Amino acid sequence: MVGDTADTGDTADTGDTADTGDTGTLPPMPDFSLLDVNPTSPTSGQMVSLGSFQGKVSAWYFGHST
């Protein structure tokens, strides 16, 4: 971001050009939908997608177990 000073003195990002010209805007994410299998969720049993949470902060976790 413009005026970002959080990385001052940070050597872990040497050669990092990802912040160059950062405008604070990310490209849109591809849309997908998944079945909500959380029995305590208000949308349990329904298909949910990124569009279901448009304008809201959301976090997505993709777990896998064998």
Sequence and secondary structure as in RCSB ss.txt:
>XXXX:A:sequence
MVGDTADTGDTADTGDTADTGDTGTLPPMPDFSLLDVNPTSPTSGQMVSLGSFQGKVSAWYFGHST
>XXXX:A:secstr
 TT  TTTT  TTTT  TTTT  S        EEE   TTSTTTTSEEEGGGGTTS          
